[in-house]
Amino acid sequence: MYLVTFIGNLLIILAIITDSHLHTPMYFFLFNLSFSDICFTSTTIPKMLWNMQTQSQVITYEGCIVQMYFFMLFGILDNILLTVMAYDQFVAICHPLQYLIIMNPKFCDLLLLTSWLSTVSLFYGISLGVYLSSANTQNSRATAVASVMYTVVTPMLNPFIYSLKNKDIKQALKTLFSRETFLV
């Protein structure tokens, strides 16, 4: 599942980079969502796989803090990027004639920067709530299932949900693969 997540999101990033027709606000945000999903899953899944392989569940305190920081950072960023993408679609549907004026590159950069800054700000508030809540009040099995759902399944499905049903992305991927096949 981790490889599907990583490769699926990486393919979306490569398709957007290599196809100049995809250099629009919607794909700009999709690029960032794919990047964020790769980072989000890469903060926990490799360590989890290592723990499963070695039958060890040891992590240093510093490692735990760093992992938790990046996990929350990219998790919150995912949610804010989805909100920004919803706004982008709202403008495209409700104001199609003014779309390019409203969603200009400067505004897209501002939305992205705001997403990152909001994420960092929210991180500190949420992390306080996590550390102040009691671990004894949580059902460990339900918590584990929920953790797998939002750490592995959701980022794995994002490329399929937001990209692979899109004909422009499909065409960019075909072009990317035909170019790679030609080079090999």
Phi and psi in degrees as GROMACS dihedral restraints (atoms count N, CA, C in turn):
[ dihedral_restraints ]
;  ai    aj    ak    al  type     phi  dphi    fc
    3     4     5     6     1   -64.5    20    10
    4     5     6     7     1   -43.1    20    10
    6     7     8     9     1   -64.4    20    10
    7     8     9    10     1   -39.7    20    10
    9    10    11    12     1   -62.0    20    10
   10    11    12    13     1   -43.0    20    10
   12    13    14    15     1   -61.5    20    10
   13    14    15    16     1   -51.1    20    10
   15    16    17    18     1   -63.1    20    10
   16    17    18    19     1   -51.3    20    10
   18    19    20    21     1   -67.8    20    10
   19    20    21    22     1   -41.7    20    10
   21    22    23    24     1   -60.2    20    10
   22    23    24    25     1   -46.9    20    10
   24    25    26    27     1   -69.5    20    10
   25    26    27    28     1   -36.5    20    10
   27    28    29    30     1   -64.0    20    10
   28    29    30    31     1   -39.8    20    10
   30    31    32    33     1   -62.9    20    10
   31    32    33    34     1   -39.3    20    10
   33    34    35    36     1   -62.9    20    10
   34    35    36    37     1   -44.8    20    10
   36    37    38    39     1   -60.7    20    10
   37    38    39    40     1   -47.7    20    10
   39    40    41    42     1   -63.4    20    10
   40    41    42    43     1   -39.6    20    10
   42    43    44    45     1   -62.9    20    10
   43    44    45    46     1   -42.7    20    10
   45    46    47    48     1   -69.0    20    10
   46    47    48    49     1   -39.3    20    10
   48    49    50    51     1   -65.8    20    10
   49    50    51    52     1   -43.3    20    10
   51    52    53    54     1   -83.4    20    10
   52    53    54    55     1   -19.7    20    10
   54    55    56    57     1  -105.5    20    10
   55    56    57    58     1   110.5    20    10
   57    58    59    60     1   -65.2    20    10
   58    59    60    61     1   -21.0    20    10
   60    61    62    63     1   -68.4    20    10
   61    62    63    64     1   -18.2    20    10
   63    64    65    66     1   -96.3    20    10
   64    65    66    67     1    12.8    20    10
   66    67    68    69     1   -90.0    20    10
   67    68    69    70     1    64.0    20    10
   69    70    71    72     1  -125.3    20    10
   70    71    72    73     1   166.4    20    10
   72    73    74    75     1   -54.1    20    10
   73    74    75    76     1   -45.1    20    10
   75    76    77    78     1   -58.2    20    10
   76    77    78    79     1   -44.9    20    10
   78    79    80    81     1   -77.2    20    10
   79    80    81    82     1   -26.2    20    10
   81    82    83    84     1   -59.5    20    10
   82    83    84    85     1   -46.9    20    10
   84    85    86    87     1   -70.9    20    10
   85    86    87    88     1   -36.6    20    10
   87    88    89    90     1   -64.5    20    10
   88    89    90    91     1   -39.9    20    10
   90    91    92    93     1   -56.7    20    10
   91    92    93    94     1   -48.9    20    10
   93    94    95    96     1   -66.8    20    10
   94    95    96    97     1   -35.1    20    10
   96    97    98    99     1   -65.2    20    10
   97    98    99   100     1   -42.6    20    10
   99   100   101   102     1   -64.0    20    10
  100   101   102   103     1   -42.5    20    10
  102   103   104   105     1   -61.8    20    10
  103   104   105   106     1   -45.1    20    10
  105   106   107   108     1   -63.1    20    10
  106   107   108   109     1   -39.7    20    10
  108   109   110   111     1   -64.5    20    10
  109   110   111   112     1   -39.4    20    10
  111   112   113   114     1   -62.2    20    10
  112   113   114   115     1   -47.0    20    10
  114   115   116   117     1   -65.4    20    10
  115   116   117   118     1   -40.5    20    10
  117   118   119   120     1   -59.0    20    10
  118   119   120   121     1   -50.2    20    10
  120   121   122   123     1   -72.9    20    10
  121   122   123   124     1   -29.2    20    10
  123   124   125   126     1   -75.2    20    10
  124   125   126   127     1   -11.0    20    10
  126   127   128   129     1   -77.9    20    10
  127   128   129   130     1   -26.5    20    10
  129   130   131   132     1  -123.1    20    10
  130   131   132   133     1   -37.9    20    10
  132   133   134   135     1   -63.9    20    10
  133   134   135   136     1   -44.5    20    10
  135   136   137   138     1   -58.6    20    10
  136   137   138   139     1   -40.4    20    10
  138   139   140   141     1   -66.7    20    10
  139   140   141   142     1   -39.5    20    10
  141   142   143   144     1   -63.1    20    10
  142   143   144   145     1   -43.6    20    10
  144   145   146   147     1   -63.3    20    10
  145   146   147   148     1   -40.5    20    10
  147   148   149   150     1   -61.8    20    10
  148   149   150   151     1   -44.6    20    10
  150   151   152   153     1   -61.8    20    10
  151   152   153   154     1   -39.7    20    10
  153   154   155   156     1   -66.7    20    10
  154   155   156   157     1   -39.0    20    10
  156   157   158   159     1   -67.6    20    10
  157   158   159   160     1   -42.0    20    10
  159   160   161   162     1   -93.4    20    10
  160   161   162   163     1    -3.7    20    10
  162   163   164   165     1    58.7    20    10
  163   164   165   166     1    31.9    20    10
  165   166   167   168     1  -122.6    20    10
  166   167   168   169     1   141.3    20    10
  168   169   170   171     1  -118.4    20    10
  169   170   171   172     1    28.6    20    10
  171   172   173   174     1   -87.5    20    10
  172   173   174   175     1   135.7    20    10
  174   175   176   177     1  -143.9    20    10
  175   176   177   178     1   140.7    20    10
  177   178   179   180     1   -71.1    20    10
  178   179   180   181     1   159.9    20    10
  180   181   182   183     1   -60.3    20    10
  181   182   183   184     1   -44.8    20    10
  183   184   185   186     1   -63.9    20    10
  184   185   186   187     1   -41.6    20    10
  186   187   188   189     1   -61.9    20    10
  187   188   189   190     1   -39.7    20    10
  189   190   191   192     1   -64.1    20    10
  190   191   192   193     1   -44.5    20    10
  192   193   194   195     1   -63.5    20    10
  193   194   195   196     1   -45.6    20    10
  195   196   197   198     1   -63.4    20    10
  196   197   198   199     1   -45.4    20    10
  198   199   200   201     1   -62.0    20    10
  199   200   201   202     1   -43.6    20    10
  201   202   203   204     1   -64.6    20    10
  202   203   204   205     1   -40.7    20    10
  204   205   206   207     1   -59.7    20    10
  205   206   207   208     1   -52.9    20    10
  207   208   209   210     1   -70.2    20    10
  208   209   210   211     1   -33.9    20    10
  210   211   212   213     1   -60.3    20    10
  211   212   213   214     1   -48.5    20    10
  213   214   215   216     1   -70.6    20    10
  214   215   216   217     1   -38.7    20    10
  216   217   218   219     1   -57.1    20    10
  217   218   219   220     1   -52.5    20    10
  219   220   221   222     1   -75.4    20    10
  220   221   222   223     1   -28.7    20    10
  222   223   224   225     1   -65.6    20    10
  223   224   225   226     1   -45.6    20    10
  225   226   227   228     1   -68.3    20    10
  226   227   228   229     1   -39.8    20    10
  228   229   230   231     1   -59.0    20    10
  229   230   231   232     1   -41.3    20    10
  231   232   233   234     1   -54.7    20    10
  232   233   234   235     1   -48.7    20    10
  234   235   236   237     1   -64.5    20    10
  235   236   237   238     1   -41.4    20    10
  237   238   239   240     1   -69.6    20    10
  238   239   240   241     1   -38.7    20    10
  240   241   242   243     1   -62.9    20    10
  241   242   243   244     1   -38.1    20    10
  243   244   245   246     1   -63.3    20    10
  244   245   246   247     1   -35.6    20    10
  246   247   248   249     1   -66.7    20    10
  247   248   249   250     1   -43.8    20    10
  249   250   251   252     1   -63.8    20    10
  250   251   252   253     1   -39.4    20    10
  252   253   254   255     1   -65.1    20    10
  253   254   255   256     1   -35.7    20    10
  255   256   257   258     1   -65.7    20    10
  256   257   258   259     1   -39.5    20    10
  258   259   260   261     1   -64.5    20    10
  259   260   261   262     1   -42.1    20    10
  261   262   263   264     1   -57.7    20    10
  262   263   264   265     1   -45.0    20    10
  264   265   266   267     1   -67.0    20    10
  265   266   267   268     1   -36.9    20    10
  267   268   269   270     1   -59.4    20    10
  268   269   270   271     1   -47.4    20    10
  270   271   272   273     1   -63.8    20    10
  271   272   273   274     1   -41.9    20    10
  273   274   275   276     1   -63.2    20    10
  274   275   276   277     1   -37.0    20    10
  276   277   278   279     1   -83.9    20    10
  277   278   279   280     1   -44.4    20    10
  279   280   281   282     1   -87.3    20    10
  280   281   282   283     1   -22.9    20    10
  282   283   284   285     1  -135.8    20    10
  283   284   285   286     1    58.7    20    10
  285   286   287   288     1   -62.9    20    10
  286   287   288   289     1   -33.1    20    10
  288   289   290   291     1   -74.1    20    10
  289   290   291   292     1   -25.3    20    10
  291   292   293   294     1  -102.8    20    10
  292   293   294   295     1     5.8    20    10
  294   295   296   297     1   -54.7    20    10
  295   296   297   298     1   -51.2    20    10
  297   298   299   300     1   -67.5    20    10
  298   299   300   301     1   -26.7    20    10
  300   301   302   303     1   -74.8    20    10
  301   302   303   304     1   -44.9    20    10
  303   304   305   306     1   -69.5    20    10
  304   305   306   307     1   -49.0    20    10
  306   307   308   309     1   -94.0    20    10
  307   308   309   310     1    52.4    20    10
  309   310   311   312     1   -75.2    20    10
  310   311   312   313     1   162.8    20    10
  312   313   314   315     1   -56.3    20    10
  313   314   315   316     1   -37.1    20    10
  315   316   317   318     1   -64.7    20    10
  316   317   318   319     1   -42.4    20    10
  318   319   320   321     1   -68.2    20    10
  319   320   321   322     1   -38.4    20    10
  321   322   323   324     1   -62.6    20    10
  322   323   324   325     1   -42.5    20    10
  324   325   326   327     1   -62.7    20    10
  325   326   327   328     1   -40.7    20    10
  327   328   329   330     1   -63.4    20    10
  328   329   330   331     1   -43.1    20    10
  330   331   332   333     1   -61.8    20    10
  331   332   333   334     1   -41.4    20    10
  333   334   335   336     1   -66.2    20    10
  334   335   336   337     1   -45.1    20    10
  336   337   338   339     1   -61.1    20    10
  337   338   339   340     1   -42.5    20    10
  339   340   341   342     1   -62.1    20    10
  340   341   342   343     1   -38.7    20    10
  342   343   344   345     1   -59.7    20    10
  343   344   345   346     1   -46.8    20    10
  345   346   347   348     1   -65.2    20    10
  346   347   348   349     1   -44.8    20    10
  348   349   350   351     1   -65.8    20    10
  349   350   351   352     1   -40.0    20    10
  351   352   353   354     1   -63.2    20    10
  352   353   354   355     1   -38.8    20    10
  354   355   356   357     1   -61.5    20    10
  355   356   357   358     1   -47.3    20    10
  357   358   359   360     1   -63.3    20    10
  358   359   360   361     1   -41.9    20    10
  360   361   362   363     1   -64.5    20    10
  361   362   363   364     1   -45.9    20    10
  363   364   365   366     1   -64.9    20    10
  364   365   366   367     1   -32.2    20    10
  366   367   368   369     1   -54.3    20    10
  367   368   369   370     1   -46.4    20    10
  369   370   371   372     1   -66.2    20    10
  370   371   372   373     1   -38.7    20    10
  372   373   374   375     1   -66.3    20    10
  373   374   375   376     1   -44.1    20    10
  375   376   377   378     1   -69.2    20    10
  376   377   378   379     1   -41.0    20    10
  378   379   380   381     1   -63.6    20    10
  379   380   381   382     1   -34.7    20    10
  381   382   383   384     1   -62.1    20    10
  382   383   384   385     1   -43.5    20    10
  384   385   386   387     1   -62.1    20    10
  385   386   387   388     1   -39.6    20    10
  387   388   389   390     1   -65.4    20    10
  388   389   390   391     1   -45.8    20    10
  390   391   392   393     1   -75.0    20    10
  391   392   393   394     1   -23.2    20    10
  393   394   395   396     1   -87.4    20    10
  394   395   396   397     1   -16.3    20    10
  396   397   398   399     1   -79.0    20    10
  397   398   399   400     1   154.9    20    10
  399   400   401   402     1   -83.9    20    10
  400   401   402   403     1   130.6    20    10
  402   403   404   405     1   -71.4    20    10
  403   404   405   406     1   -22.1    20    10
  405   406   407   408     1   -72.6    20    10
  406   407   408   409     1   -18.9    20    10
  408   409   410   411     1   -87.0    20    10
  409   410   411   412     1    -0.3    20    10
  411   412   413   414     1  -103.5    20    10
  412   413   414   415     1   141.2    20    10
  414   415   416   417     1   -80.3    20    10
  415   416   417   418     1   117.3    20    10
  417   418   419   420     1   -65.2    20    10
  418   419   420   421     1   -37.3    20    10
  420   421   422   423     1   -68.6    20    10
  421   422   423   424     1   -45.6    20    10
  423   424   425   426     1   -63.6    20    10
  424   425   426   427     1   -38.2    20    10
  426   427   428   429     1   -64.7    20    10
  427   428   429   430     1   -41.2    20    10
  429   430   431   432     1   -65.0    20    10
  430   431   432   433     1   -43.6    20    10
  432   433   434   435     1   -63.6    20    10
  433   434   435   436     1   -45.4    20    10
  435   436   437   438     1   -62.0    20    10
  436   437   438   439     1   -39.7    20    10
  438   439   440   441     1   -61.5    20    10
  439   440   441   442     1   -44.7    20    10
  441   442   443   444     1   -63.6    20    10
  442   443   444   445     1   -39.3    20    10
  444   445   446   447     1   -60.8    20    10
  445   446   447   448     1   -47.8    20    10
  447   448   449   450     1   -89.2    20    10
  448   449   450   451     1   -15.5    20    10
  450   451   452   453     1   -93.6    20    10
  451   452   453   454     1   -26.2    20    10
  453   454   455   456     1  -119.3    20    10
  454   455   456   457     1   -52.9    20    10
  456   457   458   459     1   -67.3    20    10
  457   458   459   460     1   -49.2    20    10
  459   460   461   462     1   -61.1    20    10
  460   461   462   463     1   -50.7    20    10
  462   463   464   465     1   -62.6    20    10
  463   464   465   466     1   -28.6    20    10
  465   466   467   468     1   -69.4    20    10
  466   467   468   469     1   -37.0    20    10
  468   469   470   471     1   -82.3    20    10
  469   470   471   472     1   -21.7    20    10
  471   472   473   474     1   -53.4    20    10
  472   473   474   475     1   -45.6    20    10
  474   475   476   477     1   -60.3    20    10
  475   476   477   478     1   -36.1    20    10
  477   478   479   480     1   -71.4    20    10
  478   479   480   481     1   -42.3    20    10
  480   481   482   483     1   -70.1    20    10
  481   482   483   484     1   -46.7    20    10
  483   484   485   486     1   -96.1    20    10
  484   485   486   487     1   -11.8    20    10
  486   487   488   489     1  -129.8    20    10
  487   488   489   490     1   -51.3    20    10
  489   490   491   492     1   -71.7    20    10
  490   491   492   493     1   -12.5    20    10
  492   493   494   495     1   -89.3    20    10
  493   494   495   496     1    -2.5    20    10
  495   496   497   498     1   -91.1    20    10
  496   497   498   499     1   123.8    20    10
  498   499   500   501     1   -65.1    20    10
  499   500   501   502     1   -31.7    20    10
  501   502   503   504     1   -67.0    20    10
  502   503   504   505     1   -40.8    20    10
  504   505   506   507     1   -66.8    20    10
  505   506   507   508     1   -42.7    20    10
  507   508   509   510     1   -58.1    20    10
  508   509   510   511     1   -43.8    20    10
  510   511   512   513     1   -66.1    20    10
  511   512   513   514     1   -40.7    20    10
  513   514   515   516     1   -64.4    20    10
  514   515   516   517     1   -38.9    20    10
  516   517   518   519     1   -67.1    20    10
  517   518   519   520     1   -40.1    20    10
  519   520   521   522     1   -61.2    20    10
  520   521   522   523     1   -43.8    20    10
  522   523   524   525     1   -64.0    20    10
  523   524   525   526     1   -43.1    20    10
  525   526   527   528     1   -60.9    20    10
  526   527   528   529     1   -46.0    20    10
  528   529   530   531     1   -68.3    20    10
  529   530   531   532     1   -37.6    20    10
  531   532   533   534     1   -69.4    20    10
  532   533   534   535     1   -34.5    20    10
  534   535   536   537     1   -67.4    20    10
  535   536   537   538     1   -43.6    20    10
  537   538   539   540     1   -65.5    20    10
  538   539   540   541     1   -39.8    20    10
  540   541   542   543     1   -65.0    20    10
  541   542   543   544     1   -40.1    20    10
  543   544   545   546     1   -65.6    20    10
  544   545   546   547     1   -37.6    20    10
  546   547   548   549     1   -72.0    20    10
  547   548   549   550     1   -29.4    20    10
